[in-house]
């Protein structure tokens, strides 16, 4: 007599088949939904390989140079913790390295509200196509304090490093990049970072013009990696105006991003 499978087996099997069908349908629709996320991957390469062939990969494309133009000069809720700490640190700041700062969005916005007279150097680090457009905009606006580079190594010797919603797009772990600097910045302001209490992974984001591998870090591991470089965590905050929802992976989704201020000890 053939044994009859337990009812729980049928429920698990049905749930697995349903999730598979939903996953296939979501994958089909994903390419039409800019701002959405898809999948859980072990690496940037794996996430990139999974992307539909309908768009380019990454940010180094001229079409993305003006993606955030509407944010220039506009402070969002997630900007205020950064401005709070910038205001407090201004007396000891002469230079800011803005890693992943696109065409200078944070520079134009924060200088509008804070007018930091002592900051004579604000260098934006990003990919070549983006910084080319940023340099052109800076010339047209007469932003003489603003410069651009594609090399993280240029952060060496700066007073403050700002990473405002950028680290998740960079394949090299941030702590590893910091370790390579001879004179690491004395202050780190890291904002709009997707971290949570689970295992680190990579997902895939759909922007208007491209797909981007997108790192989600474990909160405690990220903080520990920076502390190990000689920094002390002074403050942290949540940015509930930014979230990351990954369909069929609710346990990996993030309702609010995070920000951190580290000071070198």
TORLO-669530 format. One line per 4 residues: number of its first residue (from 1); their letters; for each residue z, y, x of N, C-alpha, C, CB. Coordinates in steps of 0.05 Angstrom, whole numbers, plus 5000, padded with zeros to 4 digits. Glycine has a CB too. Layout:
TORLO-669530
NUM) a) Z Y X Z Y X Z Y X Z Y X; ...;
This chain:
TORLO-669530
1) xxxx) 5000 4976 5017 5000 5000 5000 5000 5025 5018 5025 5000 4981; 4981 5043 5012 4979 5068 5028 5001 5087 5021 4951 5081 5024; 5016 5097 5041 5038 5116 5035 5027 5142 5024 5055 5121 5060; 5041 5154 5006 5033 5179 4994 5045 5202 5010 5042 5181 4963;
5) xxxx) 5029 5221 5020 5039 5243 5036 5060 5259 5020 5017 5262 5045; 5080 5269 5033 5100 5285 5020 5088 5310 5009 5123 5292 5040; 5099 5321 4987 5088 5345 4975 5087 5368 4994 5105 5353 4951; 5106 5370 5013 5106 5392 5032 5081 5392 5049 5130 5392 5049;
9) xxxx) 5071 5369 5055 5047 5366 5071 5024 5379 5057 5040 5336 5077; 5021 5374 5030 4999 5386 5015 5001 5417 5015 5000 5376 4986; 5026 5427 5012 5029 5456 5012 5022 5469 5039 5058 5464 5005; 5031 5455 5061 5024 5466 5087 4994 5465 5092 5038 5450 5109;
13) xxxx) 4981 5443 5083 4952 5440 5087 4937 5461 5071 4943 5412 5079; 4946 5465 5046 4933 5484 5028 4936 5513 5040 4945 5483 5000; 4960 5518 5050 4965 5545 5062 4948 5549 5086 4995 5548 5069; 4945 5528 5103 4928 5530 5126 4899 5535 5119 4930 5505 5143;
17) xxxx) 4889 5521 5099 4861 5525 5091 4857 5553 5079 4853 5503 5071; 4876 5562 5063 4874 5589 5051 4874 5610 5073 4897 5593 5031; 4892 5608 5092 4893 5627 5114 4867 5627 5130 4917 5622 5132; 4856 5604 5134 4831 5602 5149 4809 5616 5134 4823 5573 5154;
21) xxxx) 4808 5612 5107 4787 5625 5091 4791 5655 5091 4788 5614 5062; 4816 5664 5089 4822 5693 5089 4814 5705 5116 4851 5698 5083; 4820 5690 5137 4814 5700 5164 4783 5703 5168 4825 5680 5185; 4768 5684 5158 4739 5686 5160 4729 5710 5144 4726 5660 5150;
25) xxxx) 4740 5714 5121 4731 5736 5104 4739 5763 5117 4742 5734 5076; 4763 5765 5128 4771 5790 5141 4754 5795 5165 4801 5788 5148; 4748 5774 5181 4731 5778 5204 4704 5789 5196 4728 5752 5220; 4694 5780 5174 4668 5789 5164 4669 5819 5157 4658 5773 5140;
29) xxxx) 4691 5828 5145 4693 5855 5136 4703 5874 5158 4712 5856 5112; 4716 5863 5178 4729 5880 5199 4711 5901 5211 4739 5862 5221; 4687 5895 5216 4669 5914 5230 4663 5938 5213 4643 5900 5237; 4668 5937 5187 4663 5959 5169 4688 5977 5164 4652 5949 5142;
33) xxxx) 4710 5970 5177 4735 5984 5172 4746 5997 5198 4756 5965 5161; 4736 6021 5205 4747 6035 5228 4777 6040 5225 4733 6061 5233; 4792 6037 5247 4821 6041 5245 4836 6015 5239 4827 6061 5225; 4822 5993 5237 4835 5968 5230 4838 5951 5256 4819 5952 5209;
37) xxxx) 4855 5930 5253 4861 5913 5276 4856 5884 5267 4891 5916 5286; 4850 5867 5288 4844 5839 5281 4852 5820 5304 4814 5836 5274; 4866 5800 5297 4871 5777 5315 4894 5781 5335 4846 5773 5331; 4902 5758 5346 4922 5757 5367 4910 5741 5390 4948 5743 5356;
41) xxxx) 4909 5755 5414 4895 5743 5437 4913 5744 5461 4869 5758 5443; 4906 5728 5481 4922 5727 5505 4914 5746 5527 4921 5699 5516; 4891 5759 5524 4881 5776 5545 4861 5797 5534 4869 5760 5568; 4856 5818 5550 4835 5837 5543 4808 5823 5541 4835 5860 5563;
45) xxxx) 4803 5805 5560 4777 5792 5561 4773 5775 5535 4774 5774 5586; 4793 5761 5527 4792 5744 5503 4787 5762 5478 4817 5728 5499; 4801 5784 5476 4797 5802 5453 4769 5813 5453 4818 5825 5454; 4759 5822 5476 4732 5833 5478 4711 5812 5470 4727 5843 5507;
49) xxxx) 4715 5788 5479 4695 5767 5473 4694 5760 5443 4702 5741 5489; 4716 5766 5429 4716 5760 5400 4703 5782 5383 4745 5756 5391; 4697 5805 5395 4688 5828 5380 4660 5823 5369 4688 5853 5398; 4655 5833 5344 4628 5831 5333 4608 5846 5352 4627 5844 5305;
53) xxxx) 4583 5839 5351 4563 5851 5369 4551 5876 5357 4541 5831 5374; 4565 5889 5338 4554 5912 5324 4561 5938 5337 4563 5912 5296; 4580 5938 5357 4588 5963 5370 4594 5957 5400 4613 5975 5357; 4596 5978 5415 4603 5975 5443 4633 5968 5446 4596 6001 5458;
57) xxxx) 4640 5962 5471 4668 5956 5477 4680 5979 5494 4671 5929 5492; 4704 5988 5488 4718 6007 5504 4712 6036 5497 4711 6003 5532; 4723 6054 5513 4722 6083 5507 4702 6098 5525 4749 6095 5511; 4691 6085 5545 4674 6099 5564 4646 6103 5553 4673 6084 5590;
61) xxxx) 4644 6118 5531 4618 6123 5518 4618 6151 5508 4613 6103 5495; 4595 6164 5511 4593 6193 5504 4599 6197 5474 4566 6204 5511; 4593 6177 5457 4598 6180 5428 4627 6184 5422 4587 6155 5414; 4645 6175 5440 4674 6177 5434 4687 6202 5446 4687 6152 5446;
65) xxxx) 4671 6219 5459 4682 6242 5472 4695 6262 5453 4661 6256 5488; 4686 6263 5428 4696 6282 5409 4710 6269 5386 4674 6300 5399; 4719 6244 5391 4733 6229 5370 4758 6243 5359 4740 6201 5380; 4772 6258 5376 4797 6270 5369 4796 6300 5367 4819 6262 5388;
69) xxxx) 4772 6311 5364 4769 6340 5362 4787 6353 5341 4740 6348 5358; 4789 6339 5318 4805 6350 5296 4835 6352 5303 4801 6333 5271; 4844 6339 5324 4872 6339 5331 4879 6363 5350 4880 6313 5345; 4858 6375 5361 4863 6397 5380 4877 6420 5366 4837 6406 5393;
73) xxxx) 4900 6428 5377 4914 6451 5365 4931 6444 5341 4896 6472 5359; 4933 6419 5334 4948 6410 5311 4971 6391 5319 4930 6396 5289; 4995 6398 5313 5018 6381 5320 5025 6362 5297 5043 6399 5327; 5025 6336 5302 5032 6316 5283 5061 6308 5286 5013 6291 5285;
77) xxxx) 5073 6295 5267 5102 6288 5270 5108 6273 5296 5110 6270 5247; 5089 6256 5305 5094 6241 5330 5093 6259 5355 5074 6219 5332; 5084 6284 5352 5082 6302 5375 5109 6316 5380 5061 6323 5371; 5126 6318 5360 5150 6335 5363 5170 6324 5383 5163 6338 5337;
81) xxxx) 5175 6298 5385 5193 6289 5406 5183 6296 5435 5197 6259 5405; 5157 6295 5439 5146 6302 5465 5150 6332 5470 5116 6295 5467; 5144 6348 5450 5148 6377 5453 5177 6384 5458 5137 6392 5429; 5195 6370 5445 5224 6374 5449 5231 6371 5478 5241 6355 5431;
85) xxxx) 5222 6348 5490 5229 6343 5518 5214 6361 5538 5224 6314 5525; 5189 6367 5531 5174 6386 5548 5188 6413 5549 5145 6389 5538; 5197 6422 5526 5211 6448 5525 5236 6448 5543 5219 6455 5496; 5251 6426 5542 5275 6424 5558 5270 6421 5588 5292 6400 5549;
89) xxxx) 5247 6409 5594 5240 6404 5622 5224 6426 5636 5225 6378 5625; 5214 6445 5620 5196 6465 5631 5207 6480 5656 5191 6486 5609; 5233 6486 5657 5242 6500 5681 5238 6485 5707 5272 6506 5678; 5236 6458 5706 5232 6443 5730 5204 6431 5733 5253 6422 5732;
93) xxxx) 5186 6439 5715 5159 6427 5716 5139 6447 5727 5150 6419 5688; 5123 6438 5746 5100 6453 5756 5074 6438 5752 5104 6460 5786; 5075 6412 5748 5051 6396 5745 5055 6373 5725 5042 6385 5772; 5034 6368 5709 5034 6346 5689 5009 6329 5693 5035 6358 5660;
97) xxxx) 5013 6303 5695 4991 6284 5696 4989 6270 5669 4994 6263 5719; 4968 6275 5654 4964 6266 5627 4946 6241 5626 4953 6289 5609; 4958 6218 5629 4943 6193 5631 4933 6184 5604 4960 6171 5644; 4906 6182 5602 4894 6176 5577 4893 6200 5558 4909 6153 5563;
101) xxxx) 4892 6223 5570 4893 6248 5554 4867 6257 5541 4903 6270 5571; 4846 6240 5542 4820 6244 5529 4808 6270 5540 4824 6246 5498; 4800 6289 5523 4787 6314 5533 4808 6337 5536 4765 6322 5513; 4833 6329 5536 4854 6350 5538 4868 6357 5512 4843 6374 5551;
105) xxxx) 4868 6338 5493 4879 6343 5467 4908 6352 5468 4876 6319 5449; 4924 6338 5483 4953 6345 5485 4956 6372 5499 4968 6323 5500; 4940 6377 5519 4942 6403 5534 4938 6426 5515 4922 6404 5557; 4916 6426 5500 4910 6448 5482 4930 6451 5460 4882 6444 5470;
109) xxxx) 4940 6428 5450 4960 6430 5428 4987 6439 5438 4963 6402 5415; 4997 6427 5460 5024 6434 5469 5026 6462 5481 5034 6413 5489; 5005 6470 5495 5006 6498 5506 5004 6518 5484 4983 6502 5526; 4992 6511 5461 4992 6529 5438 5020 6535 5428 4974 6518 5416;
113) xxxx) 5036 6514 5428 5063 6517 5417 5084 6525 5438 5072 6491 5403; 5080 6515 5462 5101 6519 5482 5095 6540 5503 5106 6493 5496; 5069 6545 5508 5061 6564 5528 5077 6561 5554 5064 6593 5517; 5074 6538 5567 5091 6534 5591 5081 6550 5615 5090 6504 5598;
117) xxxx) 5095 6572 5621 5085 6590 5643 5087 6578 5670 5101 6615 5642; 5106 6559 5675 5109 6548 5702 5090 6526 5709 5136 6538 5705; 5077 6513 5689 5059 6491 5694 5032 6501 5703 5056 6473 5669; 5027 6499 5729 5002 6509 5740 4980 6488 5742 5007 6522 5766;
121) xxxx) 4989 6462 5740 4969 6440 5742 4974 6421 5719 4972 6425 5769; 4953 6416 5703 4954 6396 5682 4929 6379 5686 4955 6409 5652; 4932 6355 5696 4909 6338 5703 4908 6315 5682 4912 6326 5731; 4884 6312 5670 4879 6291 5651 4865 6268 5664 4863 6302 5627;
125) xxxx) 4876 6244 5661 4863 6220 5671 4851 6204 5649 4883 6203 5687; 4825 6197 5651 4812 6181 5630 4787 6169 5641 4806 6199 5605; 4770 6157 5625 4746 6144 5634 4724 6165 5638 4736 6123 5613; 4704 6159 5655 4684 6180 5663 4670 6195 5641 4664 6167 5679;
129) xxxx) 4660 6182 5620 4646 6196 5600 4664 6215 5585 4633 6176 5580; 4689 6208 5582 4708 6226 5567 4715 6250 5584 4733 6210 5560; 4721 6246 5610 4729 6268 5626 4706 6287 5632 4741 6259 5652; 4681 6277 5632 4658 6295 5635 4657 6315 5611 4632 6279 5636;
133) xxxx) 4661 6305 5587 4662 6322 5564 4686 6341 5565 4662 6306 5538; 4709 6331 5574 4733 6347 5576 4730 6370 5596 4756 6330 5584; 4717 6365 5619 4712 6386 5638 4694 6408 5627 4700 6374 5664; 4674 6399 5612 4656 6419 5600 4671 6436 5579 4632 6405 5586;
137) xxxx) 4688 6424 5563 4704 6439 5544 4723 6458 5558 4719 6420 5525; 4735 6449 5580 4754 6466 5594 4740 6491 5606 4768 6450 5617; 4716 6487 5615 4701 6510 5626 4694 6529 5604 4675 6500 5639; 4687 6519 5580 4680 6537 5558 4704 6552 5547 4667 6521 5536;
141) xxxx) 4728 6540 5550 4752 6553 5540 4767 6568 5562 4771 6532 5529; 4758 6567 5586 4771 6581 5607 4798 6569 5614 4774 6610 5601; 4801 6543 5611 4827 6530 5616 4829 6524 5646 4830 6503 5599; 4837 6543 5662 4837 6540 5691 4858 6521 5702 4841 6568 5703;
145) xxxx) 4879 6517 5687 4900 6499 5696 4893 6470 5692 4927 6505 5682; 4872 6465 5676 4865 6438 5668 4844 6426 5687 4854 6438 5639; 4849 6401 5696 4830 6387 5713 4829 6358 5703 4838 6388 5743; 4810 6343 5714 4805 6316 5704 4800 6296 5727 4780 6316 5685;
149) xxxx) 4807 6271 5722 4803 6249 5741 4800 6223 5726 4825 6248 5762; 4788 6203 5739 4787 6177 5727 4806 6157 5742 4758 6166 5727; 4821 6168 5761 4838 6151 5778 4867 6156 5773 4832 6157 5808; 4882 6134 5767 4910 6136 5763 4925 6144 5788 4922 6110 5752;
153) xxxx) 4913 6137 5811 4926 6144 5837 4930 6174 5840 4909 6133 5859; 4915 6190 5825 4917 6219 5827 4944 6229 5815 4894 6232 5812; 4958 6211 5802 4985 6219 5791 5005 6222 5813 4994 6198 5770; 4999 6213 5837 5018 6215 5859 5028 6243 5864 5006 6203 5884;
157) xxxx) 5054 6247 5863 5065 6273 5869 5068 6292 5846 5049 6286 5889; 5060 6284 5822 5063 6302 5799 5092 6302 5789 5044 6293 5776; 5100 6323 5777 5127 6325 5767 5132 6307 5742 5134 6354 5759; 5112 6307 5725 5115 6292 5699 5090 6277 5693 5123 6311 5676;
161) xxxx) 5093 6252 5684 5070 6237 5674 5073 6234 5644 5068 6209 5688; 5052 6241 5630 5051 6239 5600 5031 6217 5593 5044 6266 5587; 5039 6198 5577 5021 6178 5566 5024 6179 5536 5026 6149 5578; 5006 6193 5522 5010 6199 5494 4991 6182 5477 5005 6229 5489;
165) xxxx) 4999 6157 5472 4982 6139 5456 4960 6127 5471 4971 6154 5433; 4964 6122 5497 4942 6112 5514 4947 6086 5528 4936 6133 5535; 4972 6079 5534 4978 6055 5550 4968 6029 5538 5007 6053 5555; 4967 6028 5511 4958 6004 5498 4928 5997 5503 4963 6006 5468;
169) xxxx) 4913 6017 5512 4885 6013 5517 4879 6006 5547 4869 6038 5510; 4899 6006 5563 4896 6002 5592 4903 5973 5600 4912 6022 5609; 4885 5959 5612 4890 5931 5618 4911 5927 5640 4864 5918 5628; 4911 5944 5660 4931 5942 5681 4959 5950 5671 4924 5959 5706;
173) xxxx) 4979 5933 5673 5006 5941 5663 5015 5967 5676 5026 5918 5669; 5028 5983 5660 5036 6010 5669 5054 6009 5693 5049 6025 5647; 5073 5990 5693 5092 5988 5715 5078 5981 5741 5114 5968 5709; 5058 5965 5740 5042 5958 5764 5028 5983 5775 5022 5936 5757;
177) xxxx) 5017 5999 5758 5004 6024 5767 5024 6043 5780 4989 6038 5744; 5048 6045 5767 5069 6063 5779 5077 6053 5806 5093 6063 5760; 5079 6027 5809 5088 6015 5835 5070 6023 5858 5090 5985 5832; 5044 6027 5852 5025 6033 5873 5026 6062 5883 4997 6027 5863;
181) xxxx) 5041 6079 5869 5043 6107 5877 5064 6111 5899 5050 6125 5853; 5057 6127 5919 5076 6133 5940 5097 6152 5931 5061 6145 5964; 5090 6172 5914 5109 6192 5904 5107 6192 5873 5103 6220 5915; 5120 6173 5860 5118 6171 5831 5129 6196 5817 5134 6146 5821;
185) xxxx) 5119 6203 5794 5129 6227 5780 5159 6224 5774 5114 6231 5753; 5173 6247 5774 5201 6247 5769 5208 6242 5740 5213 6273 5778; 5189 6248 5722 5194 6245 5693 5171 6230 5681 5198 6273 5680; 5177 6213 5661 5157 6199 5646 5161 6204 5616 5157 6168 5652;
189) xxxx) 5141 6214 5602 5142 6216 5573 5120 6198 5562 5137 6246 5564; 5129 6176 5550 5111 6156 5539 5114 6157 5509 5117 6127 5551; 5092 6162 5495 5093 6166 5466 5073 6149 5452 5089 6196 5459; 5078 6144 5426 5059 6130 5409 5051 6103 5421 5034 6146 5404;
193) xxxx) 5072 6088 5429 5068 6062 5442 5075 6039 5422 5085 6059 5468; 5056 6020 5418 5063 5997 5400 5079 5976 5415 5037 5985 5389; 5105 5975 5409 5122 5955 5420 5139 5943 5398 5141 5967 5443; 5147 5918 5402 5164 5905 5382 5181 5884 5396 5147 5891 5359;
197) xxxx) 5196 5868 5381 5215 5850 5393 5204 5822 5399 5239 5848 5376; 5179 5817 5393 5167 5791 5398 5151 5789 5424 5148 5784 5375; 5136 5768 5427 5121 5763 5452 5098 5783 5454 5111 5734 5453; 5092 5792 5478 5069 5810 5483 5043 5796 5477 5070 5821 5512;
201) xxxx) 5023 5811 5467 4997 5800 5462 4977 5822 5461 4997 5785 5435; 4952 5815 5457 4930 5835 5455 4916 5831 5428 4910 5832 5478; 4911 5852 5414 4895 5851 5389 4869 5866 5394 4911 5862 5365; 4853 5869 5373 4827 5884 5375 4827 5906 5355 4803 5864 5371;
205) xxxx) 4821 5930 5364 4820 5953 5346 4791 5961 5341 4835 5977 5358; 4785 5969 5317 4759 5979 5310 4760 6010 5307 4749 5967 5283; 4747 6024 5326 4745 6053 5323 4718 6058 5309 4747 6068 5350; 4711 6084 5306 4687 6091 5292 4662 6081 5308 4685 6121 5288;
209) xxxx) 4664 6083 5335 4640 6077 5351 4643 6053 5370 4634 6100 5368; 4667 6040 5371 4670 6018 5390 4693 6000 5381 4674 6028 5418; 4695 5977 5395 4718 5959 5392 4734 5961 5418 4709 5930 5386; 4761 5960 5415 4778 5963 5439 4800 5942 5439 4790 5991 5439;
213) xxxx) 4802 5927 5461 4826 5910 5465 4850 5928 5465 4824 5894 5492; 4872 5919 5454 4895 5936 5447 4921 5920 5452 4893 5946 5417; 4936 5929 5472 4960 5914 5480 4984 5921 5463 4966 5919 5510; 4998 5900 5455 5024 5903 5441 5045 5891 5459 5024 5889 5412;
217) xxxx) 5064 5907 5469 5084 5898 5488 5110 5891 5474 5089 5919 5509; 5126 5874 5488 5153 5869 5480 5170 5893 5489 5164 5843 5493; 5186 5904 5471 5201 5929 5476 5219 5926 5501 5217 5937 5452; 5236 5906 5501 5256 5903 5522 5242 5898 5549 5275 5880 5516;
221) xxxx) 5220 5882 5549 5206 5877 5574 5192 5902 5585 5185 5854 5570; 5182 5918 5566 5169 5943 5575 5189 5962 5588 5155 5957 5552; 5211 5966 5575 5232 5984 5585 5242 5973 5612 5256 5986 5566; 5247 5947 5614 5257 5936 5639 5237 5939 5662 5263 5906 5635;
225) xxxx) 5211 5938 5656 5190 5940 5677 5190 5969 5688 5163 5933 5665; 5197 5989 5672 5198 6016 5682 5224 6021 5697 5195 6036 5659; 5246 6011 5686 5272 6014 5699 5271 6002 5727 5294 6001 5682; 5256 5979 5730 5255 5966 5756 5240 5983 5777 5240 5940 5753;
229) xxxx) 5226 6004 5768 5212 6022 5787 5230 6046 5794 5186 6032 5774; 5255 6045 5788 5274 6066 5796 5278 6088 5775 5264 6078 5821; 5272 6082 5750 5275 6102 5728 5299 6095 5711 5250 6103 5711; 5310 6115 5698 5331 6111 5678 5321 6120 5651 5357 6128 5686;
233) xxxx) 5326 6103 5631 5318 6110 5604 5337 6131 5592 5317 6085 5585; 5327 6155 5587 5344 6177 5576 5343 6178 5546 5334 6203 5588; 5320 6173 5534 5317 6176 5505 5294 6158 5495 5311 6205 5497; 5296 6150 5470 5274 6136 5457 5274 6143 5427 5277 6105 5460;
237) xxxx) 5251 6140 5415 5247 6148 5387 5225 6132 5374 5240 6178 5386; 5224 6133 5348 5203 6120 5332 5184 6141 5321 5216 6103 5309; 5159 6133 5317 5139 6151 5306 5128 6138 5280 5116 6157 5326; 5142 6141 5258 5134 6127 5233 5107 6136 5222 5155 6131 5213;
241) xxxx) 5095 6157 5232 5069 6165 5222 5046 6148 5234 5064 6194 5229; 5053 6129 5252 5033 6112 5265 5042 6083 5262 5029 6119 5295; 5025 6065 5254 5031 6037 5250 5007 6020 5258 5040 6032 5221; 5012 5994 5261 4991 5975 5267 4995 5950 5250 4992 5967 5298;
245) xxxx) 4977 5947 5231 4979 5924 5212 4957 5904 5220 4976 5933 5183; 4965 5879 5225 4946 5859 5233 4946 5838 5211 4953 5846 5261; 4926 5837 5194 4925 5818 5171 4929 5789 5181 4899 5821 5156; 4945 5775 5165 4952 5747 5170 4971 5743 5194 4927 5731 5175;
249) xxxx) 4980 5765 5205 5000 5764 5227 5022 5785 5222 4986 5769 5255; 5034 5783 5199 5055 5803 5191 5077 5804 5211 5066 5796 5163; 5084 5782 5224 5106 5782 5243 5098 5796 5269 5114 5753 5249; 5072 5801 5272 5063 5816 5296 5056 5845 5290 5038 5802 5308;
253) xxxx) 5057 5853 5265 5050 5880 5257 5073 5899 5263 5042 5881 5228; 5067 5925 5267 5087 5944 5274 5087 5967 5254 5082 5955 5303; 5109 5972 5242 5111 5993 5222 5113 6021 5233 5135 5988 5204; 5124 6023 5258 5127 6049 5271 5125 6046 5301 5155 6062 5263;
257) xxxx) 5109 6063 5314 5107 6062 5342 5132 6074 5355 5081 6076 5352; 5133 6074 5382 5157 6083 5396 5149 6103 5418 5171 6059 5409; 5170 6118 5426 5167 6137 5448 5191 6135 5467 5164 6165 5439; 5187 6142 5492 5209 6139 5512 5208 6163 5531 5206 6112 5527;
261) xxxx) 5231 6171 5540 5233 6190 5562 5249 6176 5585 5247 6217 5553; 5236 6174 5608 5249 6162 5632 5251 6184 5653 5234 6137 5642; 5274 6184 5667 5277 6202 5690 5282 6185 5715 5302 6222 5686; 5268 6193 5737 5272 6178 5762 5300 6183 5773 5250 6186 5782;
265) x) 5313 6161 5780 5341 6163 5790 5342 6170 5819 5355 6137 5785;
